[in-house]
């Protein structure tokens, strides 16, 4: 059994997943638009909507899709928890994800991390970014 996190987007799933692929070192494993699905008659903007996408980041796979405006709601209580290998990488990722987003907790040192932040990116996805403090630090 596997558990995946599925992110619903309001029309910008493709843009978001390619951004994460490029900037976070991810890999888009699959991306299908509505007009590519067997037996569909979707055209125009409806046909461009992503019905299923998979993105690998590290050992995690995120699932994504676009949903109709009538059911789309910003994700409020779920954060993608992104653990990075250095304070410098935390700063790089923070800068990228904070641009045109909303910072809830600025990147800073805490008792449990050399760097920690919480924010919502421009795609309305919430992130916790951490470079964990080791016992030796």
QUISUL-V448589 format. One record per pair of residues at least 6 apart in sequence whose ideal C-beta (glycine too) atoms are under 7 Angstrom apart, sorted by the first residue. I is the first residue (numbers start at 1). J is the second residue. D is the distance in Angstrom with one decimal. If there is no record, write none. Layout:
BEGIN
i = <I	I>
j = <J	J>
d = <D	D>
END
This chain:
BEGIN
i = <4	4	5	5	5	6	7	7	7	7	8	8	8	9	9	9	9	10	10	10	10	11	11	12	13	13	13	13	13	14	14	16	16	16	17	17	17	17	17	18	20	20	20	21	21	21	23	24	24	26	26	26	27	28	28	29	29	29	30	30	30	31	31	32	32	33	33	33	33	33	34	34	34	34	34	34	35	35	35	35	37	49	50	50	50	51	52	53	53	54	54	55	55	55	74	75	75	75	78	79	79	79	79	80	80	81	82	82	82	82	83	83	84	84	84	84	86	87	87	87	89	90	90	90	90	91	91	93	94	94	94	97	97	97	98	99	100	101	101	101	101	102	102	103	104	104	105	105	106	107	107	107	108	109	110	112	113	113	113	113	114	114	114	115	115	116	116	117	118	119	120	121>
j = <61	63	62	63	80	63	62	64	75	125	65	67	72	16	64	66	123	66	67	69	72	49	66	123	50	53	64	65	66	31	50	64	123	125	28	31	53	55	64	28	26	55	57	27	28	55	96	57	93	55	56	57	56	53	55	54	55	56	52	53	54	50	53	51	52	47	48	49	50	51	40	42	46	47	49	51	42	43	47	48	51	66	64	65	66	65	65	64	65	61	63	61	62	64	124	124	125	126	126	118	126	127	128	125	127	128	93	127	128	129	130	132	90	93	129	131	131	114	115	131	131	107	115	129	131	107	115	129	107	117	129	119	121	127	119	122	122	119	120	121	122	119	120	119	118	119	117	118	117	115	117	129	116	115	116	133	130	131	132	133	131	133	137	130	131	129	130	129	128	127	126	127>
d = <5.8	4.9	5.5	6.9	6.8	4.2	6.1	4.7	6.9	6.1	6.2	4.7	6.4	6.1	6.3	5.1	6.6	6.9	6.9	6.3	4.0	6.8	5.3	5.9	4.0	5.8	4.6	5.9	4.8	6.4	5.4	7.0	4.0	6.9	5.5	6.8	5.4	4.9	5.7	6.8	4.9	6.0	6.6	6.2	5.1	6.4	4.9	5.6	6.7	5.1	6.0	4.2	4.7	6.8	5.5	4.1	6.7	5.7	6.7	6.2	4.5	6.2	4.4	5.6	5.0	6.3	5.6	6.6	6.0	6.9	6.0	4.2	6.0	5.1	4.7	5.2	5.0	6.7	3.2	7.0	5.9	4.1	6.6	5.3	4.8	5.7	5.8	4.4	6.5	5.6	5.9	6.9	4.7	6.7	4.6	6.3	6.3	6.1	6.6	6.6	4.5	6.1	4.6	6.4	5.2	4.7	6.6	5.7	6.8	5.2	5.3	6.3	5.0	6.0	6.8	5.3	6.0	4.7	4.9	5.1	7.0	6.4	3.7	5.5	4.4	6.4	6.7	5.6	4.3	5.3	5.5	6.0	4.4	5.6	5.3	6.8	4.0	5.5	5.3	4.4	5.1	6.4	4.5	4.6	4.4	5.8	5.5	4.3	6.2	5.5	4.0	6.8	6.7	6.5	4.8	5.8	4.9	5.9	5.5	5.4	4.9	5.5	6.7	7.0	4.5	7.0	5.0	4.7	5.1	5.8	4.9	6.3>
END
